[in-house]
Amino acid sequence: MTQLPPFIAETLGRAPSDAKLFERALTHGSHGRETYERLEFLGDRVLGLVVAHWLYERFPSEPEGKMSRRYNALVARETCADVGRDLDLPRHIRLGRQAREDHANLSDNVVGDVVEAVLGALFIDGGLEPADRFVRTNWAPFLEEQKRAPVHPKSALQERAAAKNLGVPAYELVSRYGPHHAPRFKVKVTLGRHGEAEAEGASKQEAETAAAAALLEKIS
């Protein structure tokens, strides 16, 4: 049996009722049939609910638009991956041989997915209370960094382009490469004849975000 990370029992306040549930939350598709995918699906929704409720309480006078920007930053794959690394999760992820050699346990996609899967398992094993406690404890540093509601680069680019009458940003997937479990994406964003930028990321969304930030810097 896989040794589970100690934070799981600490979050629940006891040993898990079903240790195999958490083993599955740590198991990548390259390792076997019992993978984290269904738990990740559930955990993603639990994370969204907890973060939305937390922001609603924390910022009672803030409009929906600003709360949405905070929300998007907190539930982003990169944030989930950072949480996972802070919890030393990469060391516990169960991978097949090739995925291990390719260091899939270090990618934002895999680590972020496992964090959400563990959250789903916490919800099944202990209900919403430990899941809520897990999120508020481990996402607190990221919320505290938000002195003001962050503006997503894609939104900022669209707003800047509209203000300067440059048209609407167009995103194009240039290429996808790398192994199935750790793909890389290259995206190009253009503003007609006013400029373009390319960037890469571990997901199409991540690459689009990086490309938007690069083009935003060019036209600022």
C-alpha positions, 0 to 999 in steps of 0.5 A, spaced: 500 500 500 502 506 498 504 511 504 499 517 503 502 524 504 501 526 512 497 532 510 491 528 508 490 525 515 491 532 518 486 535 514 481 529 516 483 529 523 483 522 523 486 516 518 482 516 512 476 511 512 478 509 505 485 509 504 484 506 497 480 512 495 486 517 496 491 512 493 487 512 486 487 520 487 494 519 487 494 515 481 496 517 474 493 514 467 500 511 466 500 507 472 493 503 471 486 503 470 484 506 477 486 513 476 485 520 479 480 522 473 473 521 476 476 524 483 479 530 479 472 532 476 469 532 482 474 536 486 474 541 481 467 542 482 468 542 490 474 547 489 470 552 485 464 552 490 469 553 496 473 558 493 466 562 490 463 562 498 470 564 501 470 570 496 463 572 497 464 572 505 471 575 504 469 581 500 462 583 502 462 589 498 466 587 492 462 587 485 461 580 481 466 582 476 472 583 481 470 577 485 470 573 478 477 575 477 480 573 483 476 566 483 479 565 476 486 566 479 485 562 485 482 556 481 487 556 475 491 550 474 498 553 475 495 555 482 493 548 484 500 546 481 503 551 486 499 548 492 501 541 490 508 542 490 508 546 497 505 539 499 510 535 496 505 532 492 510 530 486 513 525 490 507 521 492 504 521 485 504 514 482 506 514 475 508 509 469 515 508 468 515 512 461 511 518 465 516 517 471 522 518 466 519 524 463 518 527 469 510 528 468 510 528 476 513 535 475 508 538 470 503 543 472 497 539 469 499 533 472 500 536 479 494 540 479 489 534 477 492 530 483 491 536 487 483 537 485 483 529 485 485 529 493 480 534 494 475 530 491 477 524 495 477 529 502 470 531 500 467 523 499 471 521 505 469 527 510 464 531 507 465 539 505 468 541 512 475 538 511 475 540 503 473 547 505 479 547 511 484 544 506 482 549 501 482 555 505 489 553 509 493 552 502 490 557 498 490 562 503 497 565 501 495 566 494 489 570 496 493 574 501 497 576 495 491 579 491 492 586 494 486 588 488 482 583 484 487 581 478 486 582 471 487 576 467 492 577 461 487 575 456 481 580 458 487 585 459 489 585 452 482 585 449 480 591 453 487 594 451 485 593 444 478 595 444 480 602 448 485 603 442 481 600 436 485 595 434 480 590 433 479 583 437 485 578 439 485 572 435 488 566 438 491 560 433 494 553 436 500 553 432 503 546 434 502 541 440 508 536 441 511 532 447 508 525 450 501 524 451 501 525 459 506 531 458 504 535 452 506 542 450 502 547 446 504 553 442 499 559 441 500 565 437 495 571 438 494 577 433 491 583 432 491 584 425 496 588 422 497 591 429 502 586 432 502 578 434 506 574 439 507 567 440 508 563 447 508 556 449 505 552 455 503 546 458 496 547 456 492 551 450 489 555 456 496 556 459 499 558 452 494 563 450 495 566 457 502 567 456 501 569 449 496 575 451 501 577 456 507 578 451 502 581 446 500 586 451 507 588 453 508 590 446 502 594 445 502 598 452 
